[in-house]
Amino acid sequence: MPLTHRKYIVYADGSCLGNPGPGGWGVVVIAPDGSRREFNGHCAHTTNNQMEISAAIEGLRATETGSHVDLYSDSQYVVNTIERGWKRNANQDLWHQLDEVRDARNVEFKWVRGHASDPLNARADELAVMGAKGRAVAAESTDGQIIARPVSKRVRALDSSGIDKLRALLAPGEELRKCSTCGSAFVSSAPGERYCSRAPCQLESRSRGSIARGEGHRHKS
């Protein structure tokens, strides 16, 4: 994995209205240039631990592959499972997704006390509760306008048996590939396609394409 010197700060939190019950995740991402983005998501029937892992996954997916990431979470379940090797007794599909996105970056998981004085953790918690209630993120754009973004739905990852079932249903010319950005499996019929259809992955794909073609670099005459 080629590393970059670019560093992100991610705050990730999960929430569940009942356990199990409707849940949500929320993340705050601070980019290397200091800009801030916020995301949240909803799952109709889940657990608090599943939403905590999902928040970490989505937070890391919002960062560049190869970058350095400090990920803050008030979930000892998440932080200690990663940093101290706690046994993974459940949620294997989510742990697998988290391992994939983590392995593509240099990540340090840091525990932060929940409901304390850290404003970014408090905001991640607020976003997660909004997600659990099915409410969209309201984020400020660069011109100060308020933009309503739809709550994204978490889709459960396929386990190995699900992958085998999907592979058996592929049409001629289709194949399963692994996204170079988020690590998720996706169906493709285009030769050499390396990125899935998720917006962050397409942004990276198209940005790389522009750089390869020399676009974005203006030379003085």
N, C-alpha and C positions, 0 to 999 in steps of 0.2 A: 504494500500500500504506500504510494508516494505521499509524503506528508507536506503540508504547506505551513507557513508561519502565521496563517490567518487564524484568529481565535474568536470563538463564540461563547456567549454566556446564555445558558438556557435554564429557565425555571419551569418545572413541570409538576402538575398536581392532578389528582383524580378525585371524583366525588360520586357518591351513590346514595340515592334516596330510598333507603332500605337496603338490606344486604342479604340476598340479592334484590335487585329492583332496577328502575331506570337510573342510568349513570351518565357521567360526562367526564371529559378530560379537558384541561386547559394548559396552554404553554405561552410563555413570554420568551422571545428570542432577541438577544442583543447581538447585532452583527459586528464585525470587526471595525466598521466605520462609525459605530455608535448608534446606528439607526435601530429602531425597535419594531418588532412585528408581534402580533397576537393571534392565536388560533384557539378554537375549541371544537369539540365533537360530542356526539351523543350516541348512546347505545340503549335500546329499549329495555333489555334485560341483561344485567351483568352484576359484577361484584365490585367492591371498592378496590381490592387488590388488582383486578383486571384493568380498572381504569387508571390506577397508578402506573402500571407497566405501559399501558397504551399512551399515557402522557409522555413518558420517557421516549418511547418509540417515535411519536410524532414530533417531539421536540428535536430529536436528532435528525430526523428526515428533513427538517427545515434548515439544516446546516450543510455546508459543502463536504463532499467526501474528501478525506485526507486532512481536514482541518483539526485544530485543537478545540475541545469543547469542555467547559466546566458546566456540568449539569447539576442543578440544585433541586432536591426533592425533600419533602418532609415525611416521606415514607421510609421508615427503617426497613420495611419488607423489601423495597427495591434496592436501596443503597447497600444494605448489608448482604443481600443475596449476591450482588455484583462484587463488592469490595471485600467481603469476609467469607464468601463461599457458602452462605447458608444453603441448605438442601432445597432443591426445587421439587416440591411434592405435588404441585398443580400448575395449571396454566402453561403447559409446555409449549403450545403453539406461540404464545406471546413471548415467552423467554427466547424462543428460537428467532423470532423477528427482531427482538432487541439485540441479541448477539450479532445478527447480521449487520444491522446499521452501526452498532458499536465497533465492530471489527473494521469497518471502513473509515474509521476516524480515530483520533487519539483522545479518548474520553476519560475524564475524572469525575466520578460521582461523589457529590458532597451532600451530607445531610444538613438540613436547616430546620430549626424548630418551627412547627406549624402554629399559626395564629399568634405569632410574636410580633416583632417590630420590623421585619423585613418587608418593605412595600412590594417588591416584585413577587415574593412568595404569596403575599396576600392577594395580589392581582391574579396570579395563576389559580389560586383557590376560587376566586370570584368567577373566573372564566369557566372553571370546571363545574361549579354549581349552576351557572347559566346553561352549560351544555347538558347537564342532567335534567334540567327543566325544558330542554328543547329550544332554548333561546340562542339567537345568533350573536356572534361577536360584533360589537360596535367599535370600529377602529378609526382613528383620525388619519386622513390622507395627508400628503405633503402640503396641500393648499389649505389645510385646516377644516375641510369638509368632513362630515361624519358619513361613513359608508357602512351600510349594513351588509354583513357577509353571512351567507347561509351556514348553518351548523352542518359540518360534515358528519357522515355516518361511518362508524367504524365497521369494517368488514372483517369477519373472522378469517384468519389465514387458513389455507388448506393444509392438512397434515399429509403425510406420505401416501395414505390410502386415497385421499381426495385428489392428490396430484396424479396418481395412477389412473383414477377414474376419468379425470379430465383429459389426460393424454390419449386414452382410448377413444375419446369423442372428437378428437381433432380432425378437421377436414384435410384433404390432400393439400400439401403446400404449407400447412400450419405447423408450428412447433412451439414448445415451451422454452422460454428463455428467462434468464435472471437479469433484472434491471441493474445497470452499472451504478445507479445512484442510490436507490432505496433497498436493493437486494431482493425485492419481491419477484415472484414468478409471474410471467405474463405471456399471453398468446400472441404470436407474431407470424405474419406471412411475408414480411419484407426481408430480403437477404441482408444480413449484417446489422439488423436493428438491435440496439443495445439498451434502449431506454423505454420504460413503460409509459402509459398515457397520463400519469399523475402530473399535475401542472408543475410542481417543483422539478420533477425529473425532465420534463420537456423543456423547461427554462434552461437547465444545465446543458441539455443536448443541443439546443439551438444556439445558446451562447458559445459553446465550443465550436459549432459549425461556422459561426460568424468570424471567430478568431482565426480558424483554419483558412478561411477565404480571404483574410486580411481586412475584413470589415471592422469598423470601429477604430482603426488606426489611420489618422490623417497625417500626411506628410506635407511639409511646407514646400511650396514651389520655389 
